[in-house]
Amino acid sequence: MNLGHFSLIFAKATLVDPDDPDLRGHRAVNGGGFVHRAELVDVLAAKARELGVEIRYDAGVTGFDADADGVAVHVGDERIRAGWLVGCDGARSVVRRLVGADFPGVDPEQLSYQAIVDIDGELPDGDMTETGFYMHGEMPQGGLLVGCTEFVSELPYRDEPVTAEELEASLRRVSGREVTVTALHHGSRYSDTTRQAAEYRHGRVLLAGDAAHVHPPFGGQGMNLGIGDAVNLGWKLAATIRGTAPDGLLDTYQEERHPAGKWVQDWTMAQVALLRPDPRSRALRAVMREMLDTVDATTYVVKHIAGVWRSSLVRDVDLGDGSRLAERCRDGRGLLVGDPELVGLATKYGLIFVEGDEPLLVRPDGVVAWAGDGDPAAAVSRWFSHSIE
């Protein structure tokens, strides 16, 4: 069984160190599972509505006016006044453009397609060729899932939907086979454009997800990265709005999430480099393949794919009272674990308290803010400085 890949060099489950303390018992090496994006969107949307959030579709933002007290967002003929505006509007973010955010990065050299098709003609197993690479597999509901990437000197801007003719031409160039796409059920294109906003916060306007960073999808890190932005920002912005945030709390969003975005971009750009069809890249790829035949390298890659490298994220554990840590964190409050003498501190700051042998302070986004020795009151006041009286 494979547990992921680095630049299409697969990490074998048999080469993962079973005694690695970060991976022992982790879902990454215990079966895992797949969740369709549409299903996840449905779950998140249902929870948002349960909390009283109004979700509007097909409501394009055309502009906004920001001042010291809030933001007026222009949506068609309507102006919506709010205290804050968070642009989560994707790679071509209107909010990012309107706020004038610096968006440095590298231009694309790959053009990729992902599609569900029916084809005539023989298409061999996926492979790297002189012009790019392709892969394919049967879909349970019918059709063939095809991925095709070619290196190009110019990437023309295309906003129209993918056509069967366009995909067919790319498949023929890359595979060298005269296959015919007889039906295109779904198709999308993407490139390896890699850019990141220099600043995620511009006064009362913030950026998150693909609006803050774009990169190729190698390794499947993009959705987790965007959700990580939202979870990190959400509780900090909520505390700021309630007036219970310590000084500088909202600024830690940039401090923590910008490096996370940069790391993912480095990871994906390195994979693009190994996929180039030139002799130097092929040689480097051969070395990487040899490395991924070792336990140490495979364990390292799997830990990064699984997100275990973010060691500050608390692991879900049994708390000894019949509940698990993740369950106790679901209402978005901080969690303090320790001796009964800490109950008063937890109550003062509105934290959930759980008695335990290992002292621990967990932020609402699942990040360990303090553990073990030191002054727990100082740690609490660092992240929850305004007590609830």
TILUM-798404 format. One line per field, with one value per residue (C-alpha): x, y, z; residue in one letter. Coordinates in nm, 4 decimals. Layout:
TILUM-798404
xx: (X,...)
yy: (Y,...)
zz: (Z,...)
type: (A,...)
END
This chain:
TILUM-798404
xx: (0.0000,0.1197,0.0774,0.1236,0.3899,0.6574,0.6582,0.4828,0.7480,0.5332,0.5952,0.5457,0.3700,0.6185,0.9016,0.7496,0.9112,0.6399,0.8073,0.8190,0.6550,0.4817,0.3242,0.2370,-0.1413,-0.1776,-0.4460,-0.1821,-0.0436,-0.3638,-0.5846,-0.6811,-0.9742,-1.0997,-1.3510,-1.4898,-1.4600,-1.8327,-1.9183,-1.6891,-1.8429,-2.1910,-2.0857,-1.9236,-2.2162,-2.4659,-2.2694,-2.2439,-2.6208,-2.6747,-2.4730,-2.6856,-2.4542,-2.6185,-2.4557,-2.5110,-2.4124,-2.3481,-2.2985,-1.9936,-1.8023,-1.7364,-1.5688,-1.5434,-1.4705,-1.2685,-1.2187,-1.1066,-1.4442,-1.5304,-1.5830,-1.8675,-1.8750,-2.0350,-2.2313,-2.4156,-2.6395,-2.6214,-2.3789,-2.3155,-2.1604,-1.9428,-1.6671,-1.4238,-1.3838,-1.2036,-1.1238,-1.1540,-1.2441,-0.9869,-0.6793,-0.8192,-0.9310,-1.1174,-1.0569,-0.6817,-0.6781,-0.8948,-0.6900,-0.3732,-0.1900,0.1607,0.1478,0.5026,0.5976,0.6961,0.5252,0.4044,0.5891,0.3348,-0.0147,-0.2179,-0.5590,-0.7728,-1.0823,-1.3334,-1.3682,-1.4553,-1.1850,-1.1257,-0.7790,-0.5202,-0.3686,-0.0867,-0.0353,0.0618,0.4164,0.6636,0.7548,0.9773,0.7094,0.5415,0.3519,0.0052,-0.1894,-0.5364,-0.7698,-1.1236,-1.3885,-1.6331,-1.9301,-1.7939,-1.5579,-1.1833,-1.0127,-0.7248,-0.4472,-0.2170,0.0652,0.2977,0.5772,0.5155,0.7135,0.4027,0.0808,-0.2038,-0.4731,-0.7843,-1.1009,-1.3368,-1.4247,-1.1983,-1.3031,-1.2684,-1.0560,-0.8152,-0.7684,-0.7347,-0.4590,-0.2670,-0.3014,-0.1719,0.1279,0.2260,0.1453,0.2380,-0.0810,-0.3630,-0.6366,-0.9747,-1.1814,-1.5355,-1.7006,-1.5880,-1.7912,-1.5843,-1.2652,-1.0429,-0.7046,-0.4421,-0.0801,0.2127,0.1841,0.3134,0.2451,0.1893,0.0535,0.3288,0.0793,-0.2346,-0.3790,-0.4535,-0.6234,-0.9740,-0.9338,-0.7706,-0.6863,-0.7131,-0.6946,-0.6151,-0.6713,-0.3541,-0.1480,-0.1585,0.0479,0.0132,-0.1900,0.0890,0.0591,-0.2984,-0.1945,-0.4058,-0.7378,-0.5760,-0.3673,-0.6732,-0.8750,-0.5760,-0.5813,-0.9510,-0.9253,-0.6246,-0.7915,-1.1428,-1.0955,-0.8554,-1.0947,-1.3845,-1.1906,-1.1001,-1.4647,-1.5768,-1.3073,-1.1468,-0.8295,-0.4900,-0.2868,-0.1405,-0.3431,-0.4726,-0.1197,-0.0166,-0.2298,0.0331,0.3184,0.1908,0.0169,0.2504,0.5358,0.2923,0.1956,0.5597,0.6439,0.3720,0.4857,0.8457,0.7235,0.5185,0.7798,1.0403,0.8076,0.7635,1.1422,1.1702,0.9089,1.0957,1.2016,1.5602,1.8583,1.9557,1.6052,1.5826,1.9090,1.7854,1.4623,1.6561,1.8402,1.5113,1.3666,1.6619,1.6114,1.2447,1.3532,1.4833,1.2942,1.4211,1.3296,0.9892,0.9010,1.0050,0.7937,0.4856,0.5054,0.5070,0.2238,0.0163,0.0821,0.2636,0.5472,0.3221,0.4290,0.2488,-0.0864,-0.2170,-0.2823,-0.6219,-0.5882,-0.8112,-0.8513,-0.9267,-1.2822,-1.4468,-1.3959,-1.1320,-0.9442,-1.0831,-1.4397,-1.3773,-1.2334,-1.5287,-1.7042,-1.4140,-1.2921,-0.9457,-0.8716,-0.6594,-0.5434,-0.3746,-0.4105,-0.7442,-0.5784,-0.5979,-0.9795,-0.9974,-0.7636,-0.9669,-1.2927,-1.1554,-1.0629,-1.3587,-1.1526,-1.2630,-1.0845,-0.9897,-0.8026,-0.4882,-0.1337,0.0319,-0.0299,-0.1414,-0.3004,-0.4674,-0.5839,-0.9226,-0.7463,-0.5877,-0.2408,-0.0534,0.0150,0.1840,0.2899,0.4734,0.6812,0.6465,0.3733,0.0330,-0.1171,0.1374,0.0646,-0.3108,-0.2796,-0.0623,-0.3556,-0.6594,-0.5526,-0.8995,-1.0589,-1.4295,-1.5569)
yy: (0.0000,0.3514,0.6341,0.9243,1.0452,1.3029,1.4112,1.0817,0.8764,0.6760,0.6241,0.2584,0.1700,-0.1120,0.1428,0.3605,0.3292,0.1671,0.2984,0.6635,0.8500,1.1026,0.8411,0.5675,0.5330,0.8142,0.7799,0.8416,0.4918,0.3219,0.3217,0.6883,0.7626,0.9775,1.2582,1.4244,1.8009,1.8417,1.6362,1.8459,2.1661,2.0342,1.9544,2.2950,2.4809,2.2951,2.3830,2.7469,2.7687,2.5992,2.8829,3.1450,3.2299,3.3471,3.1946,3.3756,3.2180,3.4019,3.7268,3.8866,4.1530,4.4555,4.6808,4.7870,5.0920,5.0385,5.2775,5.2593,5.1252,4.8697,4.7789,4.8514,4.5758,4.6383,4.3368,4.4388,4.7293,4.6401,4.7733,4.5457,4.7040,4.4836,4.5188,4.3036,4.1541,3.8233,3.7455,3.3700,3.4136,3.1925,3.2166,3.5061,3.6885,4.0134,4.1154,4.0675,4.2764,4.5535,4.5826,4.6136,4.3245,4.2493,3.8974,3.7895,3.4493,3.2490,3.2182,2.8816,2.6359,2.3530,2.3171,2.0403,1.8838,1.6661,1.5171,1.2327,1.1065,0.8222,0.7442,0.5317,0.3926,0.2345,0.4519,0.2690,0.2940,0.6377,0.7398,1.0259,1.1136,1.3592,1.6314,1.5727,1.2964,1.1432,0.8977,0.7460,0.5151,0.3819,0.5672,0.3609,0.5404,0.4948,0.6855,0.7274,0.9748,1.1247,1.3571,1.5057,1.7599,1.9091,2.1599,2.4659,2.7758,2.9944,2.9485,3.1323,3.2725,3.0617,3.1301,2.9188,2.5576,2.2709,2.1083,1.7473,1.8600,2.0542,1.7624,1.5131,1.7185,1.7374,1.3627,1.2862,1.5188,1.3754,1.0044,0.9781,0.7763,0.8634,0.8384,1.0028,1.1630,1.0590,1.2181,1.4758,1.4445,1.6851,1.8762,2.1349,2.2872,2.4300,2.5393,2.5449,2.9196,2.9829,3.3117,3.4296,3.7541,3.9406,4.0461,3.8573,4.1541,4.5010,4.6883,4.5432,4.3345,3.9908,3.7159,3.3401,3.0248,3.0513,3.4264,3.4392,3.1744,2.9702,2.6660,2.3434,2.0693,1.8112,1.6275,1.7409,2.0087,2.3004,2.2373,2.1582,2.4737,2.6910,2.5330,2.5828,2.9542,2.9777,2.7892,2.9952,3.3239,3.2418,3.2291,3.5242,3.7416,3.6350,3.7324,4.0657,4.1378,4.0442,4.2635,3.9753,3.9447,4.0281,4.2956,4.1743,3.8513,3.9181,3.9928,3.6364,3.5176,3.6521,3.5322,3.1750,3.1187,3.2938,3.0493,2.7580,2.8747,2.9235,2.5715,2.4161,2.6222,2.5076,2.1480,2.1705,2.3652,2.1009,1.8357,2.0352,2.0559,1.6758,1.6355,1.8346,1.6178,1.7483,1.5195,1.7022,1.6766,1.3108,1.2427,1.4215,1.2237,0.8976,0.9957,1.0847,0.7486,0.5722,0.7756,0.6799,0.3174,0.3802,0.3835,0.7219,0.9110,0.7436,0.8143,1.1774,1.2242,1.0532,1.2701,1.5811,1.4595,1.3801,1.7183,1.5670,1.8143,2.0740,1.9424,2.2253,2.0706,1.8639,1.4948,1.3508,1.1465,0.9749,1.2117,0.9329,1.0465,0.8701,1.1606,1.2464,1.5723,1.6547,1.6196,1.8642,2.1237,2.1348,2.4401,2.6706,2.7411,2.6971,2.3818,2.3596,2.0202,1.9805,1.9578,2.0485,2.3637,2.5061,2.5005,2.8586,2.9797,2.7994,2.9392,3.2941,3.2874,3.0853,2.7771,2.4160,2.2350,1.8668,1.7054,1.5302,1.4356,1.6225,2.0006,2.1356,2.4494,2.4032,2.7001,2.6915,2.6017,2.2900,2.4389,2.3595,2.6966,2.5609,2.2255,2.1009,2.3366,2.7095,2.9440,2.8392,3.1800,3.3548,3.1144,3.1659,3.5440,3.5316,3.3992,3.4791,3.7959,3.9393,3.7350,3.6682,3.8226)
zz: (0.0000,-0.0826,0.1678,-0.0699,-0.3060,-0.3642,-0.7297,-0.8221,-0.6430,-0.4067,-0.0368,0.0539,0.3791,0.4359,0.4594,0.7320,1.0739,1.2913,1.6067,1.5029,1.7948,1.5667,1.3413,1.5882,1.5812,1.3251,1.0579,0.7915,0.8484,0.9653,0.6604,0.6376,0.4102,0.1265,0.1564,-0.1542,-0.1523,-0.2250,0.0830,0.2991,0.1630,0.2486,0.6062,0.6595,0.5020,0.7207,1.0342,0.9291,0.8798,1.2152,1.3706,1.1979,0.9094,0.5872,0.2782,-0.0523,-0.3809,-0.7094,-0.5184,-0.6784,-0.4865,-0.7072,-0.4532,-0.0903,0.1215,0.4382,0.7270,1.0889,1.2035,0.9388,0.5745,0.3308,0.0668,-0.2729,-0.3971,-0.7116,-0.6165,-0.2466,0.0134,0.3104,0.6185,0.8373,1.0899,0.8935,0.5455,0.4892,0.1265,0.0755,-0.2913,-0.4536,-0.6707,-0.8758,-0.5620,-0.6237,-0.2624,-0.2993,-0.6162,-0.4727,-0.1546,-0.3628,-0.2006,-0.3237,-0.4710,-0.5636,-0.6953,-1.0022,-1.3390,-1.4712,-1.6896,-1.6736,-1.8188,-1.6562,-1.7113,-1.4898,-1.6443,-1.6434,-1.9989,-2.2324,-2.4878,-2.7939,-2.8441,-2.6192,-2.3493,-2.1662,-1.7929,-1.6732,-1.7487,-1.7823,-2.1401,-2.3233,-2.3047,-1.9673,-1.7901,-1.7683,-1.5560,-1.5597,-1.3697,-1.3898,-1.1889,-0.9769,-1.1340,-1.4856,-1.7076,-1.6979,-1.4663,-1.6630,-1.5510,-1.8119,-1.7707,-2.0297,-1.9999,-2.2155,-2.3065,-2.2902,-2.1016,-2.2762,-2.0509,-2.0831,-1.8928,-2.1017,-2.0093,-2.1107,-2.4388,-2.5491,-2.8437,-2.6215,-2.3813,-2.6650,-2.8267,-2.4986,-2.4363,-2.7836,-2.7451,-2.4080,-2.4556,-2.8225,-2.8807,-3.1216,-2.8613,-2.9151,-2.6394,-2.7270,-2.4221,-2.1665,-1.8438,-1.6379,-1.7050,-1.5407,-1.6113,-1.3811,-1.3883,-1.1486,-1.0887,-0.7368,-0.5599,-0.2042,-0.0660,0.1171,0.3845,0.4842,0.6740,0.5364,0.8186,0.8467,0.5319,0.5547,0.3062,0.3540,0.1452,-0.2251,-0.2063,0.0040,-0.1764,-0.4973,-0.5931,-0.7936,-0.6238,-0.5926,-0.2636,-0.2033,0.0475,-0.0799,0.0934,0.4266,0.3977,0.3326,0.6123,0.8402,0.7554,0.8371,1.1662,1.2764,1.1842,1.2994,1.6747,1.6735,1.4761,1.6980,2.0109,1.8519,1.7675,2.1200,2.2683,2.4560,2.2465,2.3942,2.2209,1.8943,1.8766,1.5264,1.4041,1.4930,1.1994,0.9593,1.1805,1.1906,0.8582,0.6152,0.6967,0.6629,0.3150,0.2186,0.3317,0.1151,-0.1826,-0.1380,-0.1158,-0.4368,-0.6346,-0.5480,-0.6917,-1.0121,-1.0468,-1.0286,-1.3038,-1.5685,-1.8648,-1.8843,-1.7999,-1.4787,-1.3350,-1.4356,-1.2526,-0.9414,-0.9627,-0.9756,-0.6565,-0.4865,-0.5884,-0.4260,-0.1090,-0.0939,-0.0852,0.2681,0.5967,0.7135,0.3956,0.3585,0.7205,0.6787,0.3634,0.5101,0.8223,0.6039,0.3823,0.6910,0.8499,1.1461,1.0796,1.2401,1.5777,1.7559,1.6640,1.9516,1.8911,1.9718,2.2917,2.5441,2.8396,3.0848,3.1610,2.8683,2.6284,2.3720,2.3434,1.9967,2.1252,2.4093,2.1691,1.9314,2.0728,1.9886,2.3410,2.4848,2.6834,2.9979,3.1219,3.4581,3.8365,4.0025,4.1380,3.7822,3.7780,3.9001,3.6258,3.3598,3.4933,3.5058,3.1395,3.0123,2.9309,2.9367,3.2185,3.2164,3.5022,3.3832,3.4761,3.1885,3.2019,2.8647,2.7193,2.3813,2.1752,1.9983,1.6713,1.8215,1.8659,2.1867,2.3494,2.6621,2.8013,3.1053,3.3159,3.3614,3.4721,3.3325,3.4145,3.1940,2.9089,2.9416,2.9490,2.6355,2.4323,2.6471,2.8236,2.8925,3.1641,3.1890,3.5138)
type: (M,N,L,G,H,F,S,L,I,F,A,K,A,T,L,V,D,P,D,D,P,D,L,R,G,H,R,A,V,N,G,G,G,F,V,H,R,A,E,L,V,D,V,L,A,A,K,A,R,E,L,G,V,E,I,R,Y,D,A,G,V,T,G,F,D,A,D,A,D,G,V,A,V,H,V,G,D,E,R,I,R,A,G,W,L,V,G,C,D,G,A,R,S,V,V,R,R,L,V,G,A,D,F,P,G,V,D,P,E,Q,L,S,Y,Q,A,I,V,D,I,D,G,E,L,P,D,G,D,M,T,E,T,G,F,Y,M,H,G,E,M,P,Q,G,G,L,L,V,G,C,T,E,F,V,S,E,L,P,Y,R,D,E,P,V,T,A,E,E,L,E,A,S,L,R,R,V,S,G,R,E,V,T,V,T,A,L,H,H,G,S,R,Y,S,D,T,T,R,Q,A,A,E,Y,R,H,G,R,V,L,L,A,G,D,A,A,H,V,H,P,P,F,G,G,Q,G,M,N,L,G,I,G,D,A,V,N,L,G,W,K,L,A,A,T,I,R,G,T,A,P,D,G,L,L,D,T,Y,Q,E,E,R,H,P,A,G,K,W,V,Q,D,W,T,M,A,Q,V,A,L,L,R,P,D,P,R,S,R,A,L,R,A,V,M,R,E,M,L,D,T,V,D,A,T,T,Y,V,V,K,H,I,A,G,V,W,R,S,S,L,V,R,D,V,D,L,G,D,G,S,R,L,A,E,R,C,R,D,G,R,G,L,L,V,G,D,P,E,L,V,G,L,A,T,K,Y,G,L,I,F,V,E,G,D,E,P,L,L,V,R,P,D,G,V,V,A,W,A,G,D,G,D,P,A,A,A,V,S,R,W,F,S,H,S,I,E)
END
